[in-house]
Amino acid sequence: MRKQILIAAVLIVVVVGIVIGWYLATQRHVGHLVAQGERTNILLLGLDKAGTTNRSDTMMLLSLAPEKDVVLISLPRDLRVKFANGEFHKLNAAYTNGGAKLARQTVSLLLGIEVPFYVTLDYTGFEHLIDLFNGVTLTVEERMVYDDERADPPLHIDIQPGSQTFDGKTALDYIRYRGETGDIARMARQQKLIAALLAKGLQNEDFASTRKTVKEIYPYLHTDLSLIDLYDLAKLVQELNLDQIQMAIIPGTPITIDEVSYLEPQTVEMEQIVAQLIKEIDLLTPDEISVAVYNGNGTLRAAADTSEYLKRKGFKVLPASNADSFEYEETYIVVLTETAKAWVLQQVLPIGATVVSPEEFAPRYEKLPAAQTGTDLLLVIGAGFTVENG
């Protein structure tokens, strides 16, 4: 009898070992992919609730590979996209109708790339994440006031201008604020906050502390990545330089169909962004791009030195001038022609720059000295921006 029990126990151990081995051999986790040198894509979803239904209020694609730039692409939730069944809907309807699986499929179909992984985080988890980092410091250029009684609970935002450290609740208000410029400006603020968090995290050389943060936020996530995968991701990001982080927003044109407002994806620009940042195919070269440089920080020769730097990089640079003020806290790229040209410029800048349209940059755009006819981009230099001389 004992011999039979022993044999049965051994068989159970062998079967369990085979199952575990098969599982480990067949799972394509992000840590393994990155270790093999492959680029992998992860869909990031920020969730809010409408009654008992979760909605994807924020959608971003994170693309990364070892020893290469990390790419973060924001996807407007109102993009009019084709689902796998051939029907057209707003992009944020994918998660509501089919969860993370349909959201991944839809983004993959839209961008023409594989999106094998996902991570979701709701408002409560986001607040907790910010508080785990002891807040995040950002500069608010104009007062942000917004009320929405239809939200559950009602939303009341009132953030004063200036540099300040946000706790989780205020940071959530900051990224939810829409104002008059809508979702595009909101996505730019989300990217700005993420850049500030990454900068803060990258300054922390204690990986044990990072592991602790990942472990504490893990219960708030819904994801097909393991805790080990998230540790691997955190380590990869921690080893980056900040200039290795590229950010973009998928551009869209407002349209109305059957009294429903959408953003129609600007297909050419979208394909250029994916080709350049993820597929690493250069569709544009600097000598095809003309840039006007404005000094917005007051540093002596800032615009002139930057112009010389860009000329050495191959750009067509127009005469430099001063901006409307020397009080710019950030550096901006104002797009006058093709958005894709801004990504080419952004990749050679020593620090990050926010990409905006003239409408999004108003009323400052009207105050800038007029650019020459045929100018593609305006580069407005903000605080902390410097380039190498010679």
C-alpha positions in Angstrom: 0.0 0.0 0.0 2.8 2.4 0.9 4.6 1.6 -2.3 1.4 2.4 -4.3 1.1 5.8 -2.5 4.7 6.6 -3.1 4.4 5.8 -6.8 1.2 7.9 -7.0 3.0 10.8 -5.3 6.0 10.6 -7.7 3.6 10.5 -10.7 1.8 13.7 -9.4 5.2 15.4 -8.9 6.3 14.4 -12.5 3.0 15.6 -14.0 3.0 18.9 -12.2 6.7 19.4 -13.3 5.8 18.7 -16.9 2.8 21.1 -16.8 4.9 23.9 -15.2 7.8 23.2 -17.7 5.3 23.4 -20.6 3.8 26.6 -19.3 7.2 28.3 -18.8 8.4 27.1 -22.2 5.3 28.4 -24.1 4.6 31.7 -22.4 5.9 34.8 -24.3 6.3 37.1 -21.4 7.8 40.5 -21.9 10.8 39.9 -19.8 11.8 37.0 -22.1 11.2 38.9 -25.2 13.3 41.9 -24.0 16.0 39.5 -22.9 16.1 38.1 -26.5 16.5 41.6 -27.9 13.0 41.9 -29.4 10.8 45.0 -29.3 7.5 44.4 -27.6 4.3 46.5 -27.3 2.1 46.9 -24.2 -1.3 48.6 -24.2 -1.8 50.8 -21.1 -5.4 51.5 -20.2 -6.5 54.0 -17.6 -10.1 53.1 -16.5 -13.0 55.1 -15.1 -16.5 54.0 -14.2 -19.8 54.9 -15.7 -22.3 53.3 -13.3 -21.2 49.6 -13.1 -19.3 49.7 -16.4 -15.5 50.2 -16.7 -14.4 52.5 -19.6 -11.0 53.1 -21.0 -10.6 56.9 -20.3 -6.9 56.8 -21.3 -5.2 54.6 -23.9 -1.4 54.5 -24.5 0.9 52.2 -26.3 4.2 51.4 -24.6 6.9 50.0 -26.9 10.3 49.0 -25.7 13.4 47.1 -26.6 16.9 46.7 -24.9 19.4 49.4 -25.8 16.8 51.4 -27.8 14.4 54.2 -27.2 11.3 53.6 -25.2 8.2 54.8 -27.1 5.0 56.0 -25.6 2.1 56.8 -28.0 -1.1 58.3 -26.8 -4.3 57.2 -28.6 -7.3 59.6 -28.5 -10.3 57.7 -27.1 -12.6 59.3 -29.8 -10.6 57.9 -32.8 -13.0 56.3 -35.3 -11.5 52.8 -35.8 -12.5 49.5 -37.4 -13.1 46.6 -35.0 -12.2 43.0 -35.9 -15.8 42.4 -37.0 -15.5 45.2 -39.6 -17.7 47.7 -37.7 -16.6 51.2 -37.0 -16.7 52.6 -33.4 -14.9 55.0 -31.1 -11.7 53.5 -29.9 -12.7 53.6 -26.2 -15.7 51.4 -27.0 -13.3 48.4 -27.6 -12.6 47.9 -23.8 -16.3 48.4 -22.9 -17.5 45.9 -25.5 -14.7 43.3 -25.3 -12.3 44.1 -22.4 -8.6 44.2 -22.8 -8.5 41.5 -25.5 -10.7 43.5 -27.9 -8.8 46.7 -27.0 -5.5 45.0 -27.9 -6.9 43.6 -31.2 -8.3 47.0 -32.2 -5.1 48.9 -31.5 -3.1 46.2 -33.3 -5.3 46.6 -36.3 -5.2 50.4 -36.2 -1.4 50.6 -36.0 -0.4 47.5 -38.0 1.7 46.0 -35.2 1.5 43.2 -32.7 0.2 44.2 -29.3 0.6 41.1 -27.1 0.3 42.5 -23.6 -1.8 44.9 -21.6 -2.0 46.7 -18.2 -5.0 48.5 -16.8 -5.1 50.9 -13.8 -8.2 52.6 -12.4 -8.4 56.0 -10.7 -7.9 54.6 -7.2 -4.8 52.8 -8.3 -3.4 55.9 -10.1 -3.9 58.0 -6.9 -2.1 55.3 -4.9 0.8 55.2 -7.4 1.4 58.9 -7.2 1.3 58.8 -3.4 3.8 55.9 -3.4 6.2 58.3 -5.2 5.5 60.9 -2.6 3.8 63.1 -5.2 4.9 64.5 -8.6 6.2 68.0 -9.2 4.8 69.8 -12.3 4.5 73.4 -13.5 1.0 74.6 -14.3 1.0 77.5 -16.7 -2.6 78.6 -16.4 -5.3 78.1 -13.8 -7.3 74.9 -14.5 -11.0 75.1 -13.5 -13.5 72.5 -14.6 -16.8 71.1 -13.2 -18.8 68.1 -14.3 -21.9 67.3 -12.2 -22.6 64.3 -14.4 -19.5 62.5 -13.2 -19.9 59.9 -10.4 -18.9 61.4 -8.0 -19.2 65.0 -9.4 -15.9 66.3 -10.6 -14.7 69.7 -9.4 -11.2 70.8 -10.5 -9.4 74.0 -9.5 -5.6 74.0 -9.8 -3.7 77.2 -9.5 -0.7 78.1 -11.8 2.9 77.7 -10.8 5.3 74.9 -9.9 3.9 72.5 -7.3 3.9 69.0 -6.0 0.7 67.1 -6.5 -0.6 64.3 -4.3 -2.5 61.5 -5.9 -5.9 63.2 -6.0 -4.6 66.5 -7.4 -2.5 64.6 -10.0 -5.7 62.8 -11.1 -7.5 66.1 -11.5 -4.6 67.4 -13.5 -4.7 64.6 -16.1 -8.6 64.5 -16.2 -8.9 68.3 -16.9 -10.0 69.0 -20.4 -10.8 72.7 -20.6 -11.4 74.3 -24.0 -8.6 72.4 -25.8 -10.1 69.0 -25.3 -8.4 65.6 -25.3 -5.3 66.5 -27.3 -4.1 68.9 -24.6 -5.1 66.4 -21.9 -3.0 63.7 -23.5 0.0 66.1 -23.6 -0.5 66.7 -19.9 -0.6 63.0 -19.3 2.7 62.5 -21.1 4.2 65.4 -19.2 3.2 63.8 -15.9 4.6 60.4 -17.0 7.9 62.1 -18.0 8.1 63.7 -14.6 7.4 60.4 -12.8 10.1 58.7 -15.0 12.6 61.4 -14.2 11.9 61.0 -10.5 12.1 57.2 -10.7 15.3 57.3 -12.8 17.0 59.5 -10.2 16.4 56.7 -7.7 19.3 54.2 -8.0 18.0 51.9 -5.3 16.3 49.1 -7.3 15.1 47.5 -4.1 12.9 50.5 -3.5 11.6 50.3 -7.1 10.7 46.6 -6.6 8.9 47.6 -3.5 6.9 50.2 -5.3 6.0 47.7 -8.1 4.9 45.1 -5.6 2.7 47.6 -3.8 1.0 48.9 -6.9 0.6 45.4 -8.4 -2.8 44.6 -6.6 -4.3 47.6 -8.3 -3.4 46.4 -11.8 -5.2 44.0 -14.1 -2.7 42.6 -16.6 -1.4 39.6 -18.4 2.1 40.4 -17.2 3.6 38.7 -14.1 5.1 40.5 -11.2 8.5 39.3 -12.4 7.8 40.9 -15.8 7.0 44.2 -14.1 10.2 44.0 -12.2 12.1 43.5 -15.5 10.2 46.4 -17.0 11.1 48.6 -14.1 14.8 47.7 -14.3 14.9 48.4 -18.0 13.3 51.8 -17.6 15.6 52.6 -14.6 18.6 52.0 -16.8 17.5 54.5 -19.5 18.6 58.1 -20.0 15.7 60.5 -20.2 16.6 61.4 -23.8 15.8 57.7 -24.7 12.1 58.3 -24.1 10.1 59.2 -27.2 6.5 60.4 -26.9 3.8 60.9 -29.6 0.1 61.4 -30.0 -1.9 59.8 -32.9 -3.3 62.8 -34.8 -7.0 62.9 -35.8 -9.4 65.2 -37.7 -12.7 66.0 -36.0 -15.7 64.7 -38.0 -19.4 64.1 -37.2 -21.3 61.0 -38.5 -25.0 60.4 -37.6 -24.7 63.2 -35.0 -21.8 61.4 -33.3 -18.5 63.3 -33.0 -15.3 61.3 -33.8 -11.6 61.9 -34.6 -10.8 60.5 -38.0 -7.2 59.1 -37.8 -4.7 61.0 -40.0 -3.5 57.9 -41.6 -0.3 59.1 -43.3 1.0 60.9 -40.2 0.0 57.9 -38.0 1.9 55.5 -40.3 4.9 57.8 -40.2 4.9 57.8 -36.4 4.7 54.0 -36.2 7.3 53.6 -38.9 9.8 56.0 -37.3 9.4 55.3 -33.6 8.5 51.6 -33.5 9.5 50.0 -36.8 12.6 52.3 -37.0 12.1 53.1 -40.6 13.2 56.6 -41.6 10.6 58.1 -43.9 11.7 61.7 -43.4 15.2 63.2 -43.2 16.2 66.4 -41.5 17.1 68.1 -44.8 13.4 68.0 -45.7 12.4 70.0 -42.6 12.6 73.7 -42.0 12.7 75.0 -38.4 12.4 78.5 -36.9 14.0 78.8 -33.5 12.7 81.2 -30.8 14.5 82.0 -27.5 11.9 81.6 -24.8 14.2 81.3 -21.7 16.3 84.4 -22.0 19.7 82.7 -22.0 22.3 84.5 -24.1 22.6 83.0 -27.6 20.2 80.2 -26.8 18.4 80.5 -30.1 21.5 81.1 -32.1 23.4 78.2 -30.6 20.4 75.9 -31.1 20.1 77.0 -34.7 23.8 76.1 -35.3 23.2 72.7 -33.6 20.2 71.9 -35.8 22.1 72.9 -38.9 24.8 70.4 -38.0 22.1 67.8 -37.7 21.0 68.5 -41.2 17.8 70.6 -40.7 17.0 73.7 -42.8 17.1 76.4 -40.1 15.6 79.9 -40.6 16.8 83.0 -38.9 16.5 82.8 -35.1 14.6 85.4 -32.9 13.3 86.0 -29.4 9.9 84.6 -28.4 7.1 86.7 -27.0 8.6 86.3 -23.5 11.5 84.7 -21.6 9.3 82.9 -19.1 8.7 79.6 -20.9 9.0 76.8 -18.4 8.8 74.1 -21.2 10.1 73.7 -24.7 7.5 73.5 -27.5 7.4 72.3 -31.1 4.6 74.1 -32.9 3.6 72.1 -36.1 2.7 74.2 -39.1 2.7 71.4 -41.7 3.2 67.7 -41.0 3.1 66.3 -37.5 5.6 63.6 -38.4 8.3 66.2 -39.0 8.0 67.2 -35.3 8.9 63.6 -34.3 12.1 63.8 -36.4 13.1 67.1 -34.7 12.1 65.8 -31.3 14.5 62.8 -31.5 17.6 65.1 -31.9 16.7 67.5 -29.1 18.7 67.1 -25.9 15.6 67.2 -23.7 11.9 66.6 -24.3 9.6 69.0 -26.1 5.8 69.2 -26.2 4.4 68.9 -29.7 1.4 71.2 -30.3 -0.6 72.7 -33.1 -1.1 76.5 -33.5 -4.6 76.1 -32.1 -3.4 74.2 -29.0 -0.6 76.8 -28.5 -3.0 79.8 -28.6 -3.0 82.5 -27.5 0.8 82.4 -27.4 1.1 81.4 -31.0 -0.4 84.8 -32.2 2.2 86.6 -30.0 5.2 85.0 -31.6 7.1 86.8 -34.3 5.7 85.7 -37.6 7.6 82.8 -39.3 8.6 82.8 -43.0 6.4 81.2 -45.6 7.2 77.5 -45.9 8.3 77.0 -42.3 7.4 73.5 -41.1 8.1 73.8 -37.4 8.6 76.4 -34.7 10.9 75.5 -31.8 10.3 77.6 -28.7 13.1 77.1 -26.2 12.1 76.8 -22.6 13.8 76.7 -19.2 16.7 74.2 -18.9 17.2 73.8 -22.7 20.9 73.8 -23.8 22.8 72.2 -26.7 26.4 71.2 -27.3 28.5 73.8 -29.0 31.0 73.0 -31.8 
